[in-house]
């Protein structure tokens, strides 16, 4: 029941955000990947399966391409609001899956605490970028497939069919987004923890390792190189560790030292097992795997983006869904450690757990307030601003309408990319509803607007 409640709560919250702040104007990469590539190629019959697998930036986003193409075909037109609604459903499914996987071996009170943590972490305010950009379903696809692969391949004893299924789901994660490559890294990390517990490398260790090596080899083969992004890499150890500190301290992004306290619960669980001070509890391996997946993402982000201006200023919203997983895992570890504390220390453990949770909540509330004040509320007050700009550009052809406008209101850094899509005869009658108001809306567009209360 709890997974369903949390999933429905996340879905309602995200649809509410889309309803007050979302528009159907495509943003950034959507004009190139969808408006200039995917839809015209499908309409004129030149789209090939290999086109869906081609690298986009540093990622393979086959499932996002398939989803967007399916929505376009059924709806008869391009509509980012429909994509946002679909993304909200995928994100809600991720939240529900996490509650089930992390809570199924806990007692009722502990399960409720973990469910509350997942529900808070998945409220969309901090991850507004992914919620309000129809192109970001790749984040939710990679999360779903990675959760499935970790759950299938991370159990101590698994059957042959489960291993095959896990490899298949892990491969699907690699075609969802670059973060799918962290699945084998997490699996190898868990294999090391188990070998450390046993104080030996056994046949069981090899059974843990070889599926991870297959996925790792596939990840390396699918890796996309973007030379232009090399300038964003950390140029020194100082840049790397400064970025890593901000990422691991999220949501206390301005206090990198907070990373030590926020990640202490997971560290205590892993180190305790490695030195033989504690035995793994039921369901703990999955929590460790999820923590390893999120840590691998943090390390990769600090290296690949440590030299970028946006990480020098903080942690961009589009990464929030990944780093919120670290908070969820550490919440699970806090609950598990408090529950396992000796009777004589249980009260102290609960006080420490409460203080840790309060510190986390303070950071979450502070960052949420910032996002509401700086992004969500201004966008909600004038949601149609991007629409007006693009329609004025559509009418006049003057790229100057975008000059001096806030970055989030400008559809693309290169106005020519927008012009090409708007003037493409293949897209006539298939542009988003706001950009062709004289045309009737597609069935999905009408349904989503009814769900959002826009009719």
C-alpha positions as CSV (number, residue, x, y, z in Angstrom):
1,X,0.0,0.0,0.0
2,X,2.8,2.5,0.9
3,X,4.4,2.3,-2.5
4,X,1.1,3.1,-4.2
5,X,0.4,6.0,-1.8
6,X,3.9,7.5,-2.4
7,X,3.7,7.0,-6.1
8,X,0.4,8.7,-6.4
9,X,1.6,11.5,-4.2
10,X,4.6,12.1,-6.4
11,X,2.5,12.0,-9.5
12,X,0.0,14.5,-8.2
13,X,2.8,16.9,-7.0
14,X,4.6,16.7,-10.3
15,X,1.5,17.2,-12.4
16,X,0.6,20.2,-10.2
17,X,4.0,21.7,-10.9
18,X,3.6,21.2,-14.6
19,X,0.1,22.6,-14.4
20,X,1.2,25.9,-12.8
21,X,4.6,26.4,-14.5
22,X,4.9,24.2,-17.6
23,X,4.5,25.3,-21.2
24,X,4.4,23.4,-24.5
25,X,7.3,25.4,-25.9
26,X,10.3,23.1,-26.6
27,X,13.5,23.9,-24.8
28,X,17.2,23.7,-25.8
29,X,18.1,20.2,-27.2
30,X,14.5,19.4,-28.1
31,X,14.6,21.7,-31.1
32,X,17.6,19.8,-32.5
33,X,17.0,16.2,-31.4
34,X,13.2,16.2,-32.0
35,X,12.2,19.1,-34.2
36,X,15.1,18.8,-36.7
37,X,15.9,15.2,-36.4
38,X,13.4,12.6,-35.0
39,X,10.0,13.8,-36.2
40,X,10.9,15.0,-39.7
41,X,12.9,11.7,-40.3
42,X,9.9,9.7,-39.2
43,X,7.4,11.7,-41.3
44,X,9.4,11.3,-44.5
45,X,10.3,7.7,-43.9
46,X,14.0,8.0,-43.4
47,X,14.2,7.1,-39.7
48,X,16.2,4.0,-39.0
49,X,16.5,1.9,-35.8
50,X,20.2,2.9,-35.6
51,X,19.1,6.6,-35.4
52,X,17.4,5.8,-32.1
53,X,20.6,4.3,-30.7
54,X,22.9,7.0,-31.8
55,X,24.7,9.0,-29.0
56,X,23.1,12.2,-28.0
57,X,25.8,14.3,-26.3
58,X,27.4,11.8,-23.9
59,X,24.3,9.6,-23.7
60,X,22.3,6.9,-25.5
61,X,18.6,7.9,-25.0
62,X,16.8,5.3,-27.0
63,X,13.9,4.9,-24.6
64,X,13.3,8.7,-24.6
65,X,13.4,8.7,-28.3
66,X,10.9,5.9,-28.5
67,X,8.6,7.4,-26.0
68,X,8.6,10.8,-27.7
69,X,8.1,9.3,-31.1
70,X,5.2,7.2,-29.8
71,X,3.5,10.2,-28.2
72,X,4.0,12.2,-31.4
73,X,2.5,9.5,-33.5
74,X,-0.5,8.9,-31.3
75,X,-1.2,12.6,-30.7
76,X,-0.6,13.7,-34.2
77,X,1.6,16.6,-33.1
78,X,4.5,17.6,-30.9
79,X,3.5,18.5,-27.4
80,X,6.1,18.9,-24.6
81,X,3.3,19.1,-22.0
82,X,2.3,15.5,-23.0
83,X,5.9,14.5,-22.5
84,X,6.0,16.1,-19.1
85,X,2.9,14.2,-18.0
86,X,4.5,10.9,-19.2
87,X,7.7,11.8,-17.3
88,X,5.7,12.4,-14.2
89,X,4.3,8.9,-14.4
90,X,7.7,7.4,-14.9
91,X,9.1,9.4,-11.9
92,X,6.1,8.3,-9.8
93,X,6.9,4.6,-10.7
94,X,10.5,5.1,-9.7
95,X,9.4,6.5,-6.3
96,X,7.0,3.6,-5.8
97,X,9.6,1.1,-6.8
98,X,12.1,2.5,-4.3
99,X,9.6,2.4,-1.4
100,X,8.9,-1.2,-2.2
101,X,12.5,-2.3,-2.6
102,X,13.9,-0.4,0.4
103,X,11.0,-1.1,2.7
104,X,10.0,-4.7,2.1
105,X,12.3,-6.1,4.8
106,X,11.7,-3.4,7.4
107,X,9.2,-3.2,10.2
108,X,6.1,-1.1,9.9
109,X,7.5,2.1,11.6
110,X,10.8,1.9,9.7
111,X,9.0,1.3,6.5
112,X,6.9,4.4,7.1
113,X,10.0,6.5,7.8
114,X,11.7,5.4,4.6
115,X,8.5,6.0,2.6
116,X,8.3,9.5,4.0
117,X,11.9,10.1,3.0
118,X,11.3,8.9,-0.5
119,X,8.1,11.0,-0.8
120,X,10.0,14.2,0.3
121,X,13.0,13.5,-1.9
122,X,10.8,13.0,-4.9
123,X,8.7,16.2,-4.5
124,X,9.5,17.9,-7.8
125,X,10.5,21.4,-6.6
126,X,14.2,20.7,-6.3
127,X,14.2,18.7,-9.6
128,X,12.1,21.3,-11.4
129,X,14.3,21.2,-14.5
130,X,13.5,17.6,-15.2
131,X,9.9,18.1,-14.3
132,X,9.4,21.0,-16.7
133,X,11.5,19.9,-19.6
134,X,9.8,17.2,-21.7
135,X,13.1,15.9,-23.0
136,X,14.2,14.7,-19.5
137,X,12.4,11.4,-19.4
138,X,15.8,9.8,-19.8
139,X,16.5,10.5,-16.2
140,X,13.5,8.5,-15.1
141,X,14.1,5.7,-17.6
142,X,17.7,5.2,-16.4
143,X,16.5,5.3,-12.8
144,X,13.9,2.6,-13.3
145,X,16.1,0.3,-15.3
146,X,19.0,0.8,-12.9
147,X,16.8,0.0,-9.9
148,X,15.6,-3.2,-11.7
149,X,19.1,-4.3,-12.6
150,X,20.5,-3.7,-9.1
151,X,17.6,-5.6,-7.5
152,X,17.9,-8.5,-9.9
153,X,21.7,-8.9,-9.9
154,X,22.4,-7.8,-6.3
155,X,20.8,-10.6,-4.4
156,X,23.3,-13.1,-2.6
157,X,22.0,-16.1,-4.5
158,X,20.3,-15.7,-7.8
159,X,18.9,-18.2,-10.4
160,X,19.9,-18.3,-14.0
161,X,16.8,-16.7,-15.3
162,X,17.2,-13.8,-12.8
163,X,20.7,-13.2,-13.9
164,X,19.7,-13.1,-17.6
165,X,16.8,-10.8,-16.7
166,X,19.2,-8.6,-14.7
167,X,21.7,-8.4,-17.6
168,X,18.8,-7.4,-20.0
169,X,17.5,-4.7,-17.7
170,X,21.1,-3.5,-17.1
171,X,21.6,-3.3,-20.9
172,X,18.4,-1.3,-21.1
173,X,19.8,1.1,-18.6
174,X,22.8,1.7,-20.8
175,X,20.4,2.8,-23.6
176,X,18.5,5.1,-21.3
177,X,21.3,7.5,-20.2
178,X,25.0,7.6,-19.4
179,X,24.2,6.9,-15.7
180,X,23.3,3.3,-16.6
181,X,27.1,2.7,-16.7
182,X,27.1,3.1,-12.9
183,X,25.2,-0.2,-12.5
184,X,28.2,-2.4,-13.0
185,X,30.3,-0.1,-10.8
186,X,27.9,-0.5,-8.0
187,X,27.8,-4.3,-8.4
188,X,31.6,-4.5,-8.3
189,X,31.6,-2.4,-5.2
190,X,29.1,-4.8,-3.5
191,X,31.2,-7.8,-4.6
192,X,34.2,-6.1,-2.8
193,X,32.2,-5.6,0.3
194,X,31.0,-9.2,0.4
195,X,34.6,-10.5,-0.3
196,X,35.8,-8.3,2.6
197,X,33.2,-9.8,4.9
198,X,34.2,-13.3,4.0
199,X,37.9,-12.4,4.2
200,X,38.4,-14.4,1.0
201,X,37.6,-14.5,-2.7
202,X,35.3,-17.4,-3.5
203,X,33.2,-18.8,-6.3
204,X,30.4,-16.6,-5.0
205,X,32.6,-13.6,-5.6
206,X,33.1,-14.6,-9.2
207,X,29.3,-15.0,-9.6
208,X,28.9,-11.5,-8.3
209,X,31.6,-10.1,-10.6
210,X,31.1,-11.6,-14.0
211,X,27.7,-10.0,-14.8
212,X,29.1,-6.7,-13.8
213,X,32.1,-7.1,-16.1
214,X,29.8,-7.8,-19.0
215,X,27.8,-4.7,-18.4
216,X,30.9,-2.7,-17.8
217,X,32.3,-3.8,-21.2
218,X,29.1,-2.9,-22.9
219,X,29.1,0.5,-21.2
220,X,32.6,1.2,-22.4
221,X,31.6,0.1,-26.0
222,X,28.6,2.5,-25.9
223,X,30.4,5.4,-24.4
224,X,30.0,8.6,-26.3
225,X,32.8,11.1,-26.6
226,X,32.1,14.9,-27.0
227,X,35.4,16.8,-27.4
228,X,33.6,20.1,-26.8
229,X,32.8,19.0,-23.2
230,X,36.4,18.4,-22.3
231,X,36.6,22.0,-21.1
232,X,34.0,21.3,-18.4
233,X,36.1,18.6,-16.8
234,X,37.8,19.3,-13.4
235,X,41.2,20.9,-14.2
236,X,42.7,20.2,-10.9
237,X,42.3,18.1,-7.7
238,X,40.9,21.2,-6.0
239,X,38.1,21.6,-8.6
240,X,37.3,17.9,-8.4
241,X,37.0,17.8,-4.6
242,X,35.2,21.1,-4.4
243,X,32.6,19.9,-6.8
244,X,32.4,16.5,-5.1
245,X,31.9,18.1,-1.8
246,X,29.0,20.2,-3.1
247,X,27.4,17.2,-4.7
248,X,27.7,15.0,-1.7
249,X,26.5,17.8,0.6
250,X,23.3,18.3,-1.4
251,X,20.9,19.9,-0.4
252,X,23.4,21.8,1.8
253,X,25.2,22.8,-1.4
254,X,26.8,25.9,0.1
255,X,28.3,23.8,2.9
256,X,30.6,21.1,1.4
257,X,31.6,20.0,4.9
258,X,28.0,18.8,5.4
259,X,28.9,15.9,3.1
260,X,30.7,14.2,5.9
261,X,27.6,14.1,8.2
262,X,25.1,13.4,5.5
263,X,27.0,10.4,4.2
264,X,28.2,9.0,7.6
265,X,25.3,6.5,7.9
266,X,26.1,4.7,4.7
267,X,29.8,4.8,5.5
268,X,29.1,3.3,8.9
269,X,27.1,0.5,7.4
270,X,29.7,-0.4,4.7
271,X,32.8,0.0,7.0
272,X,31.1,-1.9,9.8
273,X,30.5,-4.9,7.5
274,X,34.0,-4.7,6.0
275,X,35.7,-4.8,9.5
276,X,33.4,-7.4,10.8
277,X,31.6,-5.2,13.4
278,X,28.1,-5.9,12.0
279,X,26.3,-8.3,9.9
280,X,24.2,-7.3,6.9
281,X,20.5,-6.8,7.7
282,X,17.7,-8.0,5.4
283,X,17.5,-5.7,2.3
284,X,20.8,-4.0,3.2
285,X,22.6,-5.2,0.0
286,X,20.2,-3.3,-2.2
287,X,20.6,-0.1,-0.1
288,X,24.4,-0.5,-0.4
289,X,24.1,-1.0,-4.2
290,X,21.9,2.1,-4.6
291,X,24.4,4.1,-2.5
292,X,27.2,2.8,-4.7
293,X,25.3,3.8,-7.8
294,X,24.7,7.3,-6.5
295,X,28.3,7.6,-5.3
296,X,29.6,6.6,-8.7
297,X,27.5,9.2,-10.3
298,X,28.8,11.9,-7.9
299,X,32.4,11.0,-8.7
300,X,31.8,11.0,-12.4
301,X,30.0,14.3,-12.2
302,X,32.8,15.9,-10.2
303,X,35.3,14.8,-12.8
304,X,33.3,15.5,-16.0
305,X,31.7,18.8,-14.9
306,X,34.1,20.0,-12.1
307,X,35.4,22.8,-14.3
308,X,32.1,24.1,-15.4
309,X,30.7,27.4,-14.3
310,X,27.3,26.0,-13.3
311,X,28.9,23.6,-10.8
312,X,31.1,26.4,-9.5
313,X,27.8,28.2,-8.5
314,X,26.1,25.1,-7.0
315,X,24.4,21.9,-8.2
316,X,22.1,22.3,-11.2
317,X,18.5,21.2,-10.7
318,X,18.7,18.6,-13.4
319,X,21.0,16.5,-11.3
320,X,18.8,16.6,-8.2
321,X,17.0,13.3,-9.0
322,X,20.3,11.4,-8.8
323,X,21.7,13.0,-5.7
324,X,18.4,12.7,-3.8
325,X,19.0,8.9,-4.0
326,X,22.0,9.4,-1.7
327,X,19.8,11.0,0.9
328,X,17.2,8.2,0.6
329,X,19.9,5.6,1.1
330,X,21.4,7.4,4.1
331,X,17.9,7.7,5.5
332,X,17.5,3.9,5.2
333,X,20.9,3.4,6.9
334,X,20.0,5.8,9.8
335,X,16.7,3.9,10.4
336,X,18.5,0.5,10.2
337,X,21.4,1.5,12.5
338,X,19.0,3.0,15.1
339,X,16.8,-0.2,15.0
340,X,19.9,-2.4,15.4
341,X,21.4,-0.5,18.3
342,X,22.0,-2.3,21.5
343,X,19.3,-1.8,24.1
344,X,21.5,0.3,26.3
345,X,22.3,2.7,23.4
346,X,19.0,2.7,21.6
347,X,17.7,6.0,23.1
348,X,21.0,7.7,22.2
349,X,20.8,6.2,18.7
350,X,17.3,7.6,18.2
351,X,18.4,11.1,19.3
352,X,21.3,11.0,16.9
353,X,19.0,9.7,14.1
354,X,16.5,12.5,14.9
355,X,19.3,15.2,14.8
356,X,20.6,13.8,11.5
357,X,17.1,13.9,10.0
358,X,16.5,17.4,11.3
359,X,19.7,18.6,9.7
360,X,18.7,17.0,6.4
361,X,15.3,18.5,6.6
362,X,16.7,22.0,7.2
363,X,18.8,21.8,4.0
364,X,15.9,20.4,2.0
365,X,13.5,23.2,3.2
366,X,16.2,25.9,2.6
367,X,16.9,24.8,-1.0
368,X,13.3,24.2,-1.8
369,X,12.5,27.7,-0.6
370,X,15.2,29.1,-2.9
371,X,13.9,27.2,-5.9
372,X,10.3,28.3,-5.2
373,X,11.3,32.0,-4.9
374,X,13.8,32.1,-7.8
375,X,12.3,29.8,-10.4
376,X,8.8,28.3,-9.7
377,X,6.9,31.3,-8.5
378,X,8.2,33.7,-11.2
379,X,7.5,31.1,-13.8
380,X,4.0,30.5,-12.4
381,X,3.2,34.2,-12.4
382,X,4.0,34.5,-16.1
383,X,3.9,31.0,-17.5
384,X,3.2,32.2,-21.0
385,X,6.3,34.3,-21.4
386,X,8.2,31.6,-23.4
387,X,5.1,31.2,-25.6
388,X,4.9,35.0,-26.3
389,X,8.6,35.2,-27.3
390,X,8.5,32.3,-29.7
391,X,5.2,33.4,-31.3
392,X,6.7,36.9,-31.8
393,X,9.8,35.3,-33.4
394,X,7.4,33.2,-35.5
395,X,5.6,36.3,-36.6
396,X,8.6,38.6,-37.3
397,X,11.5,36.3,-37.8
398,X,13.5,38.7,-35.7
399,X,16.0,36.9,-33.4
400,X,16.3,40.1,-31.4
401,X,13.1,39.2,-29.5
402,X,15.3,36.9,-27.5
403,X,18.0,39.4,-26.7
404,X,18.4,40.2,-23.1
405,X,15.8,37.7,-22.0
406,X,16.4,35.4,-19.0
407,X,18.0,32.1,-20.1
408,X,15.1,30.0,-19.1
409,X,12.8,31.9,-21.4
410,X,15.0,31.6,-24.5
411,X,14.1,28.3,-26.4
412,X,17.5,27.8,-27.9
413,X,20.9,29.6,-27.9
414,X,20.8,29.6,-31.7
415,X,17.6,31.2,-33.0
416,X,18.3,29.6,-36.4
417,X,17.7,26.2,-34.9
418,X,14.2,27.3,-33.9
419,X,13.6,29.0,-37.3
420,X,14.4,25.8,-39.2
421,X,11.8,23.8,-37.2
422,X,9.1,26.4,-37.4
423,X,9.5,26.7,-41.2
424,X,10.0,23.0,-42.0
425,X,7.0,22.0,-44.2
426,X,7.1,18.5,-42.8
427,X,6.2,20.0,-39.4
428,X,3.3,22.1,-40.6
429,X,0.3,21.3,-38.5
430,X,2.4,19.2,-36.1
431,X,4.0,21.9,-34.0
432,X,3.0,22.3,-30.3
433,X,-0.5,23.7,-29.8
434,X,0.7,27.1,-28.6
435,X,2.6,27.6,-31.8
436,X,-0.3,26.7,-34.1
437,X,-3.4,27.9,-32.2
438,X,-5.5,27.8,-35.3
439,X,-5.2,24.0,-35.5
440,X,-7.2,21.5,-33.4
441,X,-5.3,19.8,-30.6
442,X,-4.4,16.1,-30.7
443,X,-6.2,13.7,-28.3
444,X,-3.3,13.4,-25.9
445,X,-2.9,17.2,-25.8
446,X,-6.6,17.6,-24.9
447,X,-6.4,14.9,-22.2
448,X,-3.3,16.3,-20.6
449,X,-4.7,19.8,-20.5
450,X,-7.9,18.5,-18.9
451,X,-5.7,16.7,-16.3
452,X,-3.8,19.9,-15.6
453,X,-7.0,22.0,-15.4
454,X,-6.2,24.1,-18.4
455,X,-9.5,23.8,-20.2
